[in-house]
Amino acid sequence: MAVNIEDRISFLEKKLENIDFSYKYDEVGVVLSVGDGVATVVGLNKVQAGELVEFENNILGLALNLEENSVGVVIFGEYSNIKEGSIVKRTDRIACINVGEGLLGRVIDPFGVPMDEKGDIQGEMFSMPLERKAPEVLFREPVNEPMQNGIKAIDSMIPKGRGQRELIIGDRQTGKTSIAIDTIINQKKFYDEGNPVYCIYVAIG
């Protein structure tokens, strides 16, 4: 039986048209050491500062300290199962969080996942990187409205304005957190008056 070469070539060309020749590969590294929630990883030569990385047990980490031959990764989660020699891979995603007015009154983790058992976050949300440059002073709204924190001793000595940055500094167990929480509680009257002060409390450590 004679074989038509042109028909065979046409048949093979059609078959080749449906083949996907694209490929994807993951850049992986190896844990060199781990301790106190921080892992030293080698092999992630192209990782970016602030990029999320993923360990073998689906625990995420944040690449922060970029050295010449290694990367310092902060581990988000239980790190007891992460050992020397564990595999780490890049995600090509800079750590971001969704923000919006729907977050008001909610409790979330560093990735924006609700922890208060009140369901999903509602409303329009915007993705913002966790690490970003603060606006320069010239581009900020002017501070022209006073704000009281409700503690008479502080309000009488230290003038403060809405939008102003104020540092609370002192030794441990001297009441710094109590001042911040009392200030948040004392803003309720402005909310009732329809002129709310938006208070966001971030617990670190």
GIBELJO-V437001 format. One record per helix or strand of 2 or more residues. SS is the DSSP state (hx for helix, st for strand). FROM is the first residue (numbers start at 1). LEN is the number of residues. If there is no record, write none. Layout:
# GIBELJO-V437001
SS/FROM/LEN
SS/FROM/LEN
This chain:
# GIBELJO-V437001
hx/5/13
st/28/8
st/38/5
st/51/5
st/60/7
st/71/6
st/87/8
st/96/4
hx/101/3
st/126/4
hx/137/3
hx/152/6
hx/176/10
hx/188/5
